[in-house]
Amino acid sequence: MQEELQQVQQHSLERLGGKPKIAYFSMEIGLDRHIPTYSGGLGILAGDTLKSCADLNVPIVGITLLSESGYFYQKLDEEGNQIELPFNFNINDFLTLLPSRASIIIEGRTVNIRIWYYLISGIGGYLVPVFFLDTNLEENSEWDRELTKYLYGGDEKYRLAQEIVLGVGGVRAIEALGYSTIDKYHMNEGHAALGTLELYRQLGDIEKVRQQCVFTTHTPVAAGHDQFDLSFAMPMIGDIMPESLLHEITFENKLNMTRLALFFSHYVNGVAKKHGEISRQMFPGYFIDAITNGVHTPTWVSEPFERLFDKHMPGWRSDPYTLRSAFSIKKQEIWDAHMNAKRHLIDFVNNRYNVGMNYDYFTIGFARRQTAYKRPDLLISDPGRLMNIAEKVGAVQIIYAGKAHPKDEGGKKAIKKIFDTMKNIDGKVKIAFIHNYDITIGKMMTAGVDLWLNTPRRPKEASGTSGMKAAHNGVPQLSTLDGWWIEGCIENITGWSIGPRKTQEKESDDDVDRNELYRKLEQWIIPKFYNDRDNWIRTMRSCIAINASFFNTNRMIQQYVLNAYFI
Ligand SMILES: *Cc1c(COP(=O)(O)O)cnc(C)c1O
């Protein structure tokens, strides 16, 4: 075992002539469809980030919780009621246990942590280890043993305890593993913020901690930031909380994880330009930069496009800028690759749900966390109008997917509404809802539909990334101008917008947006798809050349290296 650990370290050391310098903390990391330790955008981004680090030989290690029962497995009954089942995975098939242990104190109890690892192998063979923290040890109390079982499960107390494991336990795990040269701790969202207190305990100097900490915030909504009443949090956290700093890092008698991370970080960023702006307004007095998210190019390009890119743009995997030259690919070849990906998706949907979808019909995709602000039901909110468009302008079919958080009643209602509409719309617009959205379904959908739809209420979408996956497969997006789309949308060239313009400060209005959504489909998008195929494929090509070449984690991580890590 010790040997294996040494191997991990040696592997990571081999190609850079140094030791890992950055530890990347994330409550969830989505690496592989078989490892269900992620719930959505945040986790996929973390996985994609570490994969690009491996491709670019960036000396980094990932830290997360084991989440041995995953987020949850989603079943849906005929009415669209969501049933949540534990999503256990065979840990030994995918992860390797290490001999090193760490321990922390929660509510005065010692909690021991064991550590599993997974190795990401980059394009050139460079290895980035990801460490999974696990408290399911016999010597721990029953309650503590469950702390790394459910991702985002349980109550407030469970959450805070998980954050102690991730933050404090994570910093100690890195030391237990013998990594002595880590000098940047990157917190992907505030869940790991308590790690700063452990660093402060060790270093005893605020500035020294700051030099080592980088914080990426992901939430443009004040209520979305984790916070805990001090009277509740203090006994949980114990003496790692420095009395002398209490007035600096607590606000209104609450320990706010975002504030804590802000206080102790020398570099802070939002995940799209607009989100940076909003974060600066939300947290005046801090310098908050913006680095726009991306997706890991080799992960999200479907097989038919892989073949096409290999033929015309060799080297695109290690250098996605290469995708700029997609402009020189013949339109017919783009279309053929697309139809390949589309048939794969339609076959899957027809086999599984018996909906009789057609390869040639205009197909809209919508898949993401089902929650009210993303308005999953905006497209079907006027079924009469939708049926009318399908009848008069051109056939339409819609494919949905997405989980609602177990406690998100609004999200669950939206799923039910989609199911209701599915029945009432009488087959005039075929609708399917794919169960248990995950990496595989995300890839199949973003590659296989004709149009990717995104309808978040401004300004609540920090970035969004699924539209970037679509762009990697030549699929244009129709979306409100929020998050990354403010930067990615060139009207009628990479896709289309809904609602207030880029330069307007307005929030979304459901009626206005609904109208514009239908109007654009009716007057621009569907006619272009059916009657002006040549120009439609031009748009597809622009998605690859203009958007995929930029909105990838390869570009993104280079910005982190320059702006956040090496200063
Ligand atoms: C990409 C992805 C997400 C994030 O999608 P957004 O559009 O950014 O919300 C969520 N879940 C899965 C499975 C994904 O692949």
The ligand as an SDF file (V2000), in Angstrom:
LIG
                    3D

 15 15  0  0  0  0  0  0  0  0999 V2000
  -23.0890   19.5910  -17.7960 C   0  0  0  0  0  0  0  0  0  0  0  0
  -23.9360   18.9270  -16.7840 C   0  0  0  0  0  0  0  0  0  0  0  0
  -24.6230   19.6950  -15.8460 C   0  0  0  0  0  0  0  0  0  0  0  0
  -24.5630   21.1920  -15.8180 C   0  0  0  0  0  0  0  0  0  0  0  0
  -25.4310   21.7270  -16.7830 O   0  0  0  0  0  0  0  0  0  0  0  0
  -25.8400   23.2610  -16.7500 P   0  0  0  0  0  0  0  0  0  0  0  0
  -26.4850   23.5260  -18.0240 O   0  0  0  0  0  0  0  0  0  0  0  0
  -24.5970   24.0320  -16.5680 O   0  0  0  0  0  0  0  0  0  0  0  0
  -26.7640   23.4500  -15.6040 O   0  0  0  0  0  0  0  0  0  0  0  0
  -25.4050   19.0270  -14.9140 C   0  0  0  0  0  0  0  0  0  0  0  0
  -25.4970   17.6860  -14.8970 N   0  0  0  0  0  0  0  0  0  0  0  0
  -24.8600   16.9220  -15.8010 C   0  0  0  0  0  0  0  0  0  0  0  0
  -25.0140   15.4430  -15.7450 C   0  0  0  0  0  0  0  0  0  0  0  0
  -24.0610   17.5190  -16.7760 C   0  0  0  0  0  0  0  0  0  0  0  0
  -23.4240   16.7350  -17.6750 O   0  0  0  0  0  0  0  0  0  0  0  0
  1  2  1  0
  2  3  1  0
  2 14  2  0
  3  4  1  0
  3 10  2  0
  4  5  1  0
  5  6  1  0
  6  7  2  0
  6  8  1  0
  6  9  1  0
 10 11  1  0
 11 12  2  0
 12 13  1  0
 12 14  1  0
 14 15  1  0
M  END
$$$$
